[in-house]
Amino acid sequence: MMTGNGIRRRSDRVGAVGPSGPPRRRDRAVTCIIATSNWVGSQPWVLRAIAVAGAFVAAGQVITWSTMGAWPFHDTASSWIAAIHLRDNAPVYGGSVGGFLAELYAPPWAVLYLPASFIPLDVVCAIQLAAQVMALRYIAGSWRNASLVAWLPFVPRELVTGNVDLLMAAAIYAGARRVRWSGGALALFALAKFSPALMLLSGDRRQARDFAITLVILGAATLPWLGLWPAWIATMTASLAVPSQGVPLLPRVPLVLLLLMVRRPWATALAAGIATPAFWFHSPVLFLPGVRVWWQAKSDRISAPSARQGSPS
């Protein structure tokens, strides 16, 4: 409708949909993605086929790299050897980030690996690999979803490093959901890669208490080997002078700060993943918890109006 001065009223403009205004573009995009996923979900054989293929492709890559020399996986081997050195009163630390078989985790990790040092390395690698796969399944929510995520090239790459990033991602996901005892898991992995401690910014008092208690317990476990702490600090200090072979931390800091300002569990989880000290090709697995929490929050918010409309008045 035209007014006297020929200007179209706001309610008549193209795209107006009433007092609430037009829907936000990102909500429409998410709705479209959800509708597409729902359609694929209504064709079970399609989704199953894609998932099975993803699992086989990831497993094939892990087997291929293992036969090419990746087995036993490097980072698992470095923790196992560090425990043997601790058992034999040999130096545990001495390398730096990116060094061959250099142990970089805080002293409680060397103590925790002590029992594993009595087990053959091949068995330890197999157990940690299985634990990493279970962590992926926990984050994804089902074996089907985990197999779909396995299509991402950095997932099988993470598995063959022998790293603990998927286990750390599971701790971050549990922390974002405020699962009981998640504070303890965050403390354990903060002693490995620091950044999981950021989850306390969006956590509750119970998580902070469990975090502190776990730190005290793990610190007490190192009392017979107090000399490990100065050696570890020296290793961390020496690593600061080593040029990063991955994505340096400093350029990532502004993004971490921006995400923390959002003050949402999914944003804090993403910040904790991005803030990991050494960011390699396989490190994007640390984004999975934040993406999963964000997706759940968006899906719940979009589906809530439909549920209210369908409920009897």
Secondary structure as UniProt FT lines:
FT   TURN            4..5
FT   HELIX           10..12
FT   TURN            14..15
FT   TURN            19..20
FT   HELIX           25..41
FT   HELIX           44..65
FT   HELIX           66..70
FT   HELIX           74..87
FT   TURN            88..89
FT   TURN            97..98
FT   TURN            100..101
FT   HELIX           107..112
FT   TURN            113..114
FT   HELIX           115..118
FT   HELIX           121..140
FT   HELIX           143..149
FT   TURN            150..151
FT   HELIX           154..161
FT   HELIX           165..176
FT   TURN            177..178
FT   TURN            180..181
FT   HELIX           182..193
FT   HELIX           195..202
FT   HELIX           205..221
FT   HELIX           223..225
FT   TURN            226..227
FT   HELIX           228..240
FT   HELIX           250..252
FT   HELIX           253..262
FT   HELIX           265..274
FT   TURN            281..282
FT   HELIX           283..287
FT   HELIX           288..310
//
